[in-house]
Amino acid sequence: MDPNSYEALLRRLHAGTLTWRGPALMLFARAACAVGAQALVAAVFALRSSPTPWHDAEPWLPVYGTLIDAGCLALLWRLTRREGIGLLDLVGFERTRLVRLMDGASVLIGVLLPLFA
């Protein structure tokens, strides 16, 4: 059964595993992870005796952006496990459709590539 079907959602709702806490928490998770990651980098600068560690950490955003993404994915993984589904179930990934999608993509590339080459 599809984990995102109406029946599956109702079953998880009645079982108590599907709540509003998870989605509400995820609304603020990225901002909290961003502050936490910048605080971690600023702490490194503070340990190196920087007079302005928060400002010195700003240019490192592309680097600690990975920490932000990892924190959000870890939280999302934990919330989906608690709900009884996986991360790929959120987007409706089906391995059986992958072959059909790849066939369609190869046809599109074969048709469009000569037009732009």
N, CA, C and O atoms as a GROMACS GRO file, in nm:
protein
  468
    1MET      N    1   0.084  -0.118   0.000
    1MET     CA    2   0.000   0.000   0.000
    1MET      C    3   0.089   0.125   0.000
    1MET      O    4   0.194   0.128   0.063
    2ASP      N    5   0.045   0.226  -0.071
    2ASP     CA    6   0.118   0.352  -0.079
    2ASP      C    7   0.117   0.420   0.058
    2ASP      O    8   0.011   0.441   0.116
    3PRO      N    9   0.236   0.456   0.112
    3PRO     CA   10   0.240   0.518   0.244
    3PRO      C   11   0.178   0.658   0.248
    3PRO      O   12   0.152   0.711   0.356
    4ASN      N   13   0.156   0.717   0.132
    4ASN     CA   14   0.096   0.851   0.128
    4ASN      C   15  -0.052   0.847   0.089
    4ASN      O   16  -0.112   0.951   0.066
    5SER      N   17  -0.109   0.728   0.080
    5SER     CA   18  -0.250   0.718   0.044
    5SER      C   19  -0.336   0.768   0.161
    5SER      O   20  -0.291   0.775   0.275
    6TYR      N   21  -0.458   0.801   0.128
    6TYR     CA   22  -0.550   0.853   0.229
    6TYR      C   23  -0.572   0.751   0.340
    6TYR      O   24  -0.577   0.787   0.458
    7GLU      N   25  -0.586   0.625   0.302
    7GLU     CA   26  -0.610   0.520   0.401
    7GLU      C   27  -0.489   0.503   0.493
    7GLU      O   28  -0.504   0.487   0.614
    8ALA      N   29  -0.369   0.506   0.435
    8ALA     CA   30  -0.248   0.491   0.516
    8ALA      C   31  -0.231   0.609   0.612
    8ALA      O   32  -0.191   0.591   0.727
    9LEU      N   33  -0.262   0.728   0.565
    9LEU     CA   34  -0.253   0.846   0.653
    9LEU      C   35  -0.354   0.837   0.766
    9LEU      O   36  -0.323   0.869   0.881
   10LEU      N   37  -0.477   0.793   0.734
   10LEU     CA   38  -0.578   0.779   0.839
   10LEU      C   39  -0.538   0.673   0.941
   10LEU      O   40  -0.559   0.690   1.061
   11ARG      N   41  -0.479   0.563   0.893
   11ARG     CA   42  -0.436   0.457   0.984
   11ARG      C   43  -0.329   0.510   1.080
   11ARG      O   44  -0.334   0.482   1.200
   12ARG      N   45  -0.232   0.586   1.027
   12ARG     CA   46  -0.127   0.642   1.114
   12ARG      C   47  -0.182   0.748   1.207
   12ARG      O   48  -0.134   0.764   1.320
   13LEU      N   49  -0.283   0.822   1.161
   13LEU     CA   50  -0.346   0.923   1.246
   13LEU      C   51  -0.418   0.857   1.364
   13LEU      O   52  -0.405   0.903   1.477
   14HIS      N   53  -0.493   0.752   1.337
   14HIS     CA   54  -0.566   0.683   1.444
   14HIS      C   55  -0.472   0.606   1.537
   14HIS      O   56  -0.503   0.586   1.654
   15ALA      N   57  -0.357   0.564   1.484
   15ALA     CA   58  -0.259   0.495   1.568
   15ALA      C   59  -0.181   0.592   1.656
   15ALA      O   60  -0.113   0.551   1.750
   16GLY      N   61  -0.190   0.721   1.625
   16GLY     CA   62  -0.120   0.822   1.704
   16GLY      C   63   0.022   0.850   1.659
   16GLY      O   64   0.094   0.924   1.725
   17THR      N   65   0.064   0.790   1.547
   17THR     CA   66   0.200   0.816   1.499
   17THR      C   67   0.207   0.937   1.409
   17THR      O   68   0.316   0.992   1.388
   18LEU      N   69   0.096   0.980   1.354
   18LEU     CA   70   0.091   1.098   1.267
   18LEU      C   71   0.035   1.214   1.347
   18LEU      O   72  -0.084   1.215   1.380
   19THR      N   73   0.119   1.312   1.377
   19THR     CA   74   0.076   1.428   1.456
   19THR      C   75   0.121   1.555   1.385
   19THR      O   76   0.191   1.549   1.283
   20TRP      N   77   0.081   1.669   1.438
   20TRP     CA   78   0.122   1.799   1.383
   20TRP      C   79   0.254   1.846   1.441
   20TRP      O   80   0.313   1.943   1.391
   21ARG      N   81   0.302   1.780   1.546
   21ARG     CA   82   0.427   1.824   1.608
   21ARG      C   83   0.545   1.820   1.513
   21ARG      O   84   0.625   1.913   1.507
   22GLY      N   85   0.556   1.711   1.437
   22GLY     CA   86   0.669   1.696   1.344
   22GLY      C   87   0.673   1.805   1.238
   22GLY      O   88   0.775   1.873   1.226
   23PRO      N   89   0.566   1.823   1.160
   23PRO     CA   90   0.567   1.930   1.060
   23PRO      C   91   0.586   2.068   1.121
   23PRO      O   92   0.654   2.153   1.063
   24ALA      N   93   0.526   2.093   1.237
   24ALA     CA   94   0.543   2.224   1.302
   24ALA      C   95   0.688   2.244   1.344
   24ALA      O   96   0.741   2.354   1.334
   25LEU      N   97   0.752   2.138   1.393
   25LEU     CA   98   0.892   2.146   1.431
   25LEU      C   99   0.980   2.172   1.310
   25LEU      O  100   1.077   2.248   1.318
   26MET      N  101   0.948   2.109   1.198
   26MET     CA  102   1.030   2.125   1.077
   26MET      C  103   1.021   2.268   1.021
   26MET      O  104   1.112   2.310   0.949
   27LEU      N  105   0.916   2.341   1.052
   27LEU     CA  106   0.906   2.480   1.006
   27LEU      C  107   1.020   2.566   1.061
   27LEU      O  108   1.068   2.657   0.994
   28PHE      N  109   1.062   2.536   1.183
   28PHE     CA  110   1.166   2.616   1.247
   28PHE      C  111   1.301   2.546   1.251
   28PHE      O  112   1.399   2.604   1.299
   29ALA      N  113   1.308   2.423   1.202
   29ALA     CA  114   1.430   2.344   1.213
   29ALA      C  115   1.546   2.405   1.135
   29ALA      O  116   1.659   2.408   1.184
   30ARG      N  117   1.520   2.453   1.014
   30ARG     CA  118   1.629   2.506   0.933
   30ARG      C  119   1.691   2.630   0.998
   30ARG      O  120   1.813   2.645   0.999
   31ALA      N  121   1.607   2.718   1.052
   31ALA     CA  122   1.660   2.837   1.120
   31ALA      C  123   1.739   2.798   1.244
   31ALA      O  124   1.846   2.854   1.270
   32ALA      N  125   1.689   2.702   1.321
   32ALA     CA  126   1.760   2.657   1.441
   32ALA      C  127   1.892   2.591   1.405
   32ALA      O  128   1.993   2.612   1.472
   33CYS      N  129   1.891   2.510   1.299
   33CYS     CA  130   2.016   2.446   1.257
   33CYS      C  131   2.115   2.550   1.204
   33CYS      O  132   2.236   2.535   1.223
   34ALA      N  133   2.065   2.654   1.138
   34ALA     CA  134   2.153   2.759   1.087
   34ALA      C  135   2.220   2.834   1.202
   34ALA      O  136   2.341   2.860   1.198
   35VAL      N  137   2.143   2.868   1.303
   35VAL     CA  138   2.200   2.937   1.419
   35VAL      C  139   2.300   2.845   1.490
   35VAL      O  140   2.407   2.889   1.532
   36GLY      N  141   2.264   2.718   1.504
   36GLY     CA  142   2.353   2.623   1.571
   36GLY      C  143   2.483   2.603   1.495
   36GLY      O  144   2.591   2.597   1.555
   37ALA      N  145   2.474   2.592   1.362
   37ALA     CA  146   2.595   2.572   1.281
   37ALA      C  147   2.684   2.696   1.284
   37ALA      O  148   2.806   2.685   1.295
   38GLN      N  149   2.623   2.814   1.275
   38GLN     CA  150   2.704   2.935   1.281
   38GLN      C  151   2.765   2.952   1.420
   38GLN      O  152   2.877   3.000   1.434
   39ALA      N  153   2.691   2.912   1.523
   39ALA     CA  154   2.746   2.919   1.659
   39ALA      C  155   2.866   2.826   1.673
   39ALA      O  156   2.963   2.860   1.740
   40LEU      N  157   2.859   2.709   1.609
   40LEU     CA  158   2.971   2.616   1.614
   40LEU      C  159   3.095   2.675   1.547
   40LEU      O  160   3.206   2.666   1.600
   41VAL      N  161   3.076   2.735   1.429
   41VAL     CA  162   3.189   2.797   1.358
   41VAL      C  163   3.239   2.920   1.435
   41VAL      O  164   3.359   2.944   1.443
   42ALA      N  165   3.146   2.997   1.492
   42ALA     CA  166   3.186   3.114   1.571
   42ALA      C  167   3.263   3.071   1.695
   42ALA      O  168   3.354   3.141   1.739
   43ALA      N  169   3.227   2.957   1.752
   43ALA     CA  170   3.301   2.907   1.869
   43ALA      C  171   3.445   2.873   1.832
   43ALA      O  172   3.536   2.895   1.911
   44VAL      N  173   3.464   2.820   1.711
   44VAL     CA  174   3.601   2.792   1.666
   44VAL      C  175   3.679   2.923   1.655
   44VAL      O  176   3.795   2.930   1.697
   45PHE      N  177   3.616   3.026   1.598
   45PHE     CA  178   3.684   3.156   1.587
   45PHE      C  179   3.708   3.217   1.725
   45PHE      O  180   3.811   3.281   1.748
   46ALA      N  181   3.614   3.199   1.817
   46ALA     CA  182   3.631   3.252   1.952
   46ALA      C  183   3.747   3.182   2.022
   46ALA      O  184   3.823   3.246   2.096
   47LEU      N  185   3.761   3.052   2.001
   47LEU     CA  186   3.873   2.979   2.061
   47LEU      C  187   4.006   3.023   2.002
   47LEU      O  188   4.111   3.007   2.064
   48ARG      N  189   4.000   3.078   1.882
   48ARG     CA  190   4.123   3.129   1.818
   48ARG      C  191   4.143   3.278   1.849
   48ARG      O  192   4.223   3.345   1.784
   49SER      N  193   4.071   3.327   1.950
   49SER     CA  194   4.083   3.466   2.001
   49SER      C  195   4.042   3.571   1.898
   49SER      O  196   4.104   3.677   1.889
   50SER      N  197   3.939   3.543   1.824
   50SER     CA  198   3.887   3.643   1.730
   50SER      C  199   3.806   3.747   1.807
   50SER      O  200   3.728   3.711   1.894
   51PRO      N  201   3.824   3.877   1.774
   51PRO     CA  202   3.746   3.979   1.845
   51PRO      C  203   3.599   3.980   1.803
   51PRO      O  204   3.513   4.024   1.880
   52THR      N  205   3.568   3.933   1.682
   52THR     CA  206   3.431   3.929   1.632
   52THR      C  207   3.402   3.791   1.571
   52THR      O  208   3.397   3.777   1.449
   53PRO      N  209   3.382   3.690   1.654
   53PRO     CA  210   3.368   3.554   1.601
   53PRO      C  211   3.243   3.534   1.515
   53PRO      O  212   3.248   3.459   1.418
   54TRP      N  213   3.131   3.599   1.550
   54TRP     CA  214   3.009   3.581   1.471
   54TRP      C  215   3.026   3.639   1.331
   54TRP      O  216   2.982   3.580   1.233
   55HIS      N  217   3.089   3.754   1.322
   55HIS     CA  218   3.110   3.816   1.190
   55HIS      C  219   3.215   3.738   1.109
   55HIS      O  220   3.204   3.727   0.987
   56ASP      N  221   3.314   3.684   1.177
   56ASP     CA  222   3.415   3.606   1.107
   56ASP      C  223   3.359   3.473   1.055
   56ASP      O  224   3.412   3.416   0.960
   57ALA      N  225   3.252   3.426   1.117
   57ALA     CA  226   3.191   3.299   1.074
   57ALA      C  227   3.101   3.318   0.952
   57ALA      O  228   3.070   3.220   0.884
   58GLU      N  229   3.057   3.440   0.924
   58GLU     CA  230   2.963   3.465   0.814
   58GLU      C  231   3.012   3.417   0.678
   58GLU      O  232   2.935   3.354   0.606
   59PRO      N  233   3.137   3.444   0.638
   59PRO     CA  234   3.180   3.399   0.505
   59PRO      C  235   3.186   3.247   0.490
   59PRO      O  236   3.197   3.197   0.378
   60TRP      N  237   3.179   3.175   0.599
   60TRP     CA  238   3.187   3.030   0.595
   60TRP      C  239   3.051   2.964   0.575
   60TRP      O  240   3.040   2.841   0.586
   61LEU      N  241   2.947   3.042   0.546
   61LEU     CA  242   2.813   2.988   0.526
   61LEU      C  243   2.808   2.877   0.421
   61LEU      O  244   2.741   2.776   0.445
   62PRO      N  245   2.874   2.890   0.306
   62PRO     CA  246   2.869   2.778   0.211
   62PRO      C  247   2.926   2.648   0.267
   62PRO      O  248   2.886   2.539   0.227
   63VAL      N  249   3.020   2.659   0.360
   63VAL     CA  250   3.080   2.540   0.418
   63VAL      C  251   2.988   2.481   0.525
   63VAL      O  252   2.960   2.361   0.523
   64TYR      N  253   2.941   2.564   0.618
   64TYR     CA  254   2.858   2.508   0.724
   64TYR      C  255   2.712   2.494   0.680
   64TYR      O  256   2.629   2.449   0.759
   65GLY      N  257   2.681   2.532   0.557
   65GLY     CA  258   2.550   2.502   0.500
   65GLY      C  259   2.527   2.353   0.494
   65GLY      O  260   2.413   2.306   0.505
   66THR      N  261   2.634   2.277   0.476
   66THR     CA  262   2.624   2.132   0.477
   66THR      C  263   2.582   2.082   0.615
   66THR      O  264   2.504   1.987   0.625
   67LEU      N  265   2.633   2.145   0.720
   67LEU     CA  266   2.590   2.108   0.856
   67LEU      C  267   2.442   2.136   0.877
   67LEU      O  268   2.371   2.060   0.942
   68ILE      N  269   2.395   2.247   0.820
   68ILE     CA  270   2.254   2.283   0.830
   68ILE      C  271   2.169   2.176   0.762
   68ILE      O  272   2.071   2.128   0.819
   69ASP      N  273   2.207   2.139   0.639
   69ASP     CA  274   2.132   2.038   0.566
   69ASP      C  275   2.136   1.903   0.637
   69ASP      O  276   2.034   1.834   0.644
   70ALA      N  277   2.250   1.867   0.689
   70ALA     CA  278   2.263   1.738   0.760
   70ALA      C  279   2.175   1.737   0.885
   70ALA      O  280   2.113   1.636   0.916
   71GLY      N  281   2.171   1.848   0.956
   71GLY     CA  282   2.086   1.856   1.075
   71GLY      C  283   1.938   1.844   1.041
   71GLY      O  284   1.864   1.775   1.111
   72CYS      N  285   1.896   1.910   0.934
   72CYS     CA  286   1.756   1.902   0.893
   72CYS      C  287   1.721   1.761   0.844
   72CYS      O  288   1.614   1.709   0.876
   73LEU      N  289   1.810   1.700   0.768
   73LEU     CA  290   1.784   1.564   0.721
   73LEU      C  291   1.780   1.464   0.837
   73LEU      O  292   1.698   1.373   0.837
   74ALA      N  293   1.867   1.482   0.935
   74ALA     CA  294   1.867   1.393   1.051
   74ALA      C  295   1.736   1.406   1.128
   74ALA      O  296   1.679   1.307   1.172
   75LEU      N  297   1.690   1.529   1.146
   75LEU     CA  298   1.564   1.550   1.217
   75LEU      C  299   1.446   1.494   1.136
   75LEU      O  300   1.356   1.431   1.193
   76LEU      N  301   1.447   1.516   1.006
   76LEU     CA  302   1.340   1.463   0.922
   76LEU      C  303   1.342   1.311   0.921
   76LEU      O  304   1.236   1.248   0.924
   77TRP      N  305   1.461   1.251   0.918
   77TRP     CA  306   1.472   1.105   0.923
   77TRP      C  307   1.414   1.052   1.053
   77TRP      O  308   1.341   0.952   1.054
   78ARG      N  309   1.446   1.119   1.163
   78ARG     CA  310   1.395   1.075   1.294
   78ARG      C  311   1.243   1.087   1.300
   78ARG      O  312   1.176   0.998   1.353
   79LEU      N  313   1.189   1.196   1.248
   79LEU     CA  314   1.044   1.215   1.251
   79LEU      C  315   0.972   1.114   1.163
   79LEU      O  316   0.866   1.065   1.200
   80THR      N  317   1.028   1.083   1.046
   80THR     CA  318   0.963   0.986   0.959
   80THR      C  319   0.971   0.846   1.019
   80THR      O  320   0.877   0.768   1.006
   81ARG      N  321   1.082   0.811   1.085
   81ARG     CA  322   1.093   0.681   1.150
   81ARG      C  323   0.990   0.668   1.262
   81ARG      O  324   0.931   0.562   1.280
   82ARG      N  325   0.970   0.775   1.335
   82ARG     CA  326   0.871   0.773   1.443
   82ARG      C  327   0.731   0.754   1.386
   82ARG      O  328   0.645   0.692   1.449
   83GLU      N  329   0.710   0.806   1.266
   83GLU     CA  330   0.579   0.793   1.201
   83GLU      C  331   0.562   0.656   1.136
   83GLU      O  332   0.450   0.616   1.104
   84GLY      N  333   0.673   0.584   1.117
   84GLY     CA  334   0.664   0.451   1.060
   84GLY      C  335   0.688   0.446   0.909
   84GLY      O  336   0.655   0.347   0.844
   85ILE      N  337   0.745   0.554   0.853
   85ILE     CA  338   0.776   0.557   0.710
   85ILE      C  339   0.922   0.596   0.694
   85ILE      O  340   0.991   0.624   0.792
   86GLY      N  341   0.970   0.598   0.570
   86GLY     CA  342   1.107   0.638   0.542
   86GLY      C  343   1.112   0.772   0.470
   86GLY      O  344   1.008   0.826   0.431
   87LEU      N  345   1.232   0.826   0.453
   87LEU     CA  346   1.246   0.954   0.384
   87LEU      C  347   1.196   0.948   0.240
   87LEU      O  348   1.133   1.042   0.192
   88LEU      N  349   1.225   0.839   0.170
   88LEU     CA  350   1.182   0.827   0.032
   88LEU      C  351   1.031   0.816   0.019
   88LEU      O  352   0.975   0.847  -0.086
   89ASP      N  353   0.964   0.773   0.125
   89ASP     CA  354   0.818   0.766   0.122
   89ASP      C  355   0.756   0.905   0.119
   89ASP      O  356   0.642   0.919   0.074
   90LEU      N  357   0.826   1.006   0.164
   90LEU     CA  358   0.773   1.142   0.162
   90LEU      C  359   0.755   1.194   0.019
   90LEU      O  360   0.663   1.272  -0.008
   91VAL      N  361   0.841   1.152  -0.070
   91VAL     CA  362   0.833   1.200  -0.208
   91VAL      C  363   0.768   1.098  -0.301
   91VAL      O  364   0.752   1.124  -0.420
   92GLY      N  365   0.729   0.983  -0.248
   92GLY     CA  366   0.661   0.883  -0.328
   92GLY      C  367   0.753   0.811  -0.426
   92GLY      O  368   0.709   0.774  -0.535
   93PHE      N  369   0.878   0.790  -0.388
   93PHE     CA  370   0.973   0.721  -0.475
   93PHE      C  371   0.935   0.575  -0.489
   93PHE      O  372   0.915   0.505  -0.390
   94GLU      N  373   0.926   0.529  -0.613
   94GLU     CA  374   0.899   0.388  -0.641
   94GLU      C  375   1.004   0.338  -0.737
   94GLU      O  376   1.025   0.394  -0.844
   95ARG      N  377   1.070   0.231  -0.697
   95ARG     CA  378   1.178   0.176  -0.778
   95ARG      C  379   1.127   0.128  -0.914
   95ARG      O  380   1.200   0.134  -1.013
   96THR      N  381   1.003   0.083  -0.920
   96THR     CA  382   0.949   0.032  -1.046
   96THR      C  383   0.930   0.143  -1.148
   96THR      O  384   0.939   0.117  -1.269
   97ARG      N  385   0.906   0.264  -1.104
   97ARG     CA  386   0.889   0.376  -1.197
   97ARG      C  387   1.021   0.433  -1.244
   97ARG      O  388   1.024   0.509  -1.341
   98LEU      N  389   1.131   0.397  -1.179
   98LEU     CA  390   1.261   0.453  -1.212
   98LEU      C  391   1.303   0.417  -1.354
   98LEU      O  392   1.356   0.501  -1.426
   99VAL      N  393   1.279   0.293  -1.396
   99VAL     CA  394   1.316   0.250  -1.531
   99VAL      C  395   1.238   0.330  -1.634
   99VAL      O  396   1.295   0.374  -1.734
  100ARG      N  397   1.109   0.350  -1.610
  100ARG     CA  398   1.026   0.426  -1.704
  100ARG      C  399   1.072   0.572  -1.711
  100ARG      O  400   1.074   0.632  -1.818
  101LEU      N  401   1.108   0.630  -1.597
  101LEU     CA  402   1.157   0.767  -1.595
  101LEU      C  403   1.290   0.780  -1.669
  101LEU      O  404   1.312   0.877  -1.742
  102MET      N  405   1.377   0.683  -1.650
  102MET     CA  406   1.507   0.686  -1.719
  102MET      C  407   1.489   0.671  -1.871
  102MET      O  408   1.559   0.736  -1.948
  103ASP      N  409   1.395   0.586  -1.912
  103ASP     CA  410   1.367   0.573  -2.055
  103ASP      C  411   1.318   0.705  -2.113
  103ASP      O  412   1.362   0.747  -2.220
  104GLY      N  413   1.227   0.770  -2.042
  104GLY     CA  414   1.175   0.900  -2.088
  104GLY      C  415   1.284   1.005  -2.092
  104GLY      O  416   1.289   1.087  -2.184
  105ALA      N  417   1.372   1.004  -1.992
  105ALA     CA  418   1.480   1.102  -1.989
  105ALA      C  419   1.578   1.079  -2.103
  105ALA      O  420   1.626   1.176  -2.163
  106SER      N  421   1.608   0.954  -2.135
  106SER     CA  422   1.701   0.927  -2.245
  106SER      C  423   1.641   0.967  -2.379
  106SER      O  424   1.713   1.014  -2.467
  107VAL      N  425   1.511   0.950  -2.395
  107VAL     CA  426   1.445   0.994  -2.519
  107VAL      C  427   1.451   1.146  -2.529
  107VAL      O  428   1.482   1.200  -2.636
  108LEU      N  429   1.422   1.216  -2.420
  108LEU     CA  430   1.428   1.362  -2.421
  108LEU      C  431   1.569   1.412  -2.451
  108LEU      O  432   1.587   1.506  -2.529
  109ILE      N  433   1.669   1.350  -2.390
  109ILE     CA  434   1.807   1.390  -2.416
  109ILE      C  435   1.843   1.364  -2.561
  109ILE      O  436   1.908   1.447  -2.624
  110GLY      N  437   1.801   1.250  -2.614
  110GLY     CA  438   1.830   1.219  -2.755
  110GLY      C  439   1.765   1.315  -2.851
  110GLY      O  440   1.822   1.344  -2.956
  111VAL      N  441   1.648   1.365  -2.819
  111VAL     CA  442   1.578   1.460  -2.907
  111VAL      C  443   1.632   1.601  -2.889
  111VAL      O  444   1.651   1.672  -2.988
  112LEU      N  445   1.656   1.642  -2.766
  112LEU     CA  446   1.694   1.780  -2.739
  112LEU      C  447   1.843   1.807  -2.758
  112LEU      O  448   1.881   1.919  -2.792
  113LEU      N  449   1.927   1.709  -2.738
  113LEU     CA  450   2.072   1.730  -2.748
  113LEU      C  451   2.114   1.781  -2.886
  113LEU      O  452   2.194   1.874  -2.893
  114PRO      N  453   2.065   1.724  -2.994
  114PRO     CA  454   2.106   1.777  -3.125
  114PRO      C  455   2.060   1.921  -3.149
  114PRO      O  456   2.122   1.995  -3.225
  115LEU      N  457   1.951   1.961  -3.085
  115LEU     CA  458   1.900   2.096  -3.102
  115LEU      C  459   1.990   2.200  -3.038
  115LEU      O  460   2.000   2.313  -3.086
  116PHE      N  461   2.057   2.163  -2.928
  116PHE     CA  462   2.139   2.258  -2.855
  116PHE      C  463   2.288   2.237  -2.874
  116PHE      O  464   2.368   2.310  -2.815
  117ALA      N  465   2.327   2.141  -2.954
  117ALA     CA  466   2.469   2.113  -2.973
  117ALA      C  467   2.528   2.196  -3.084
  117ALA      O  468   2.647   2.186  -3.114
   0.00000   0.00000   0.00000
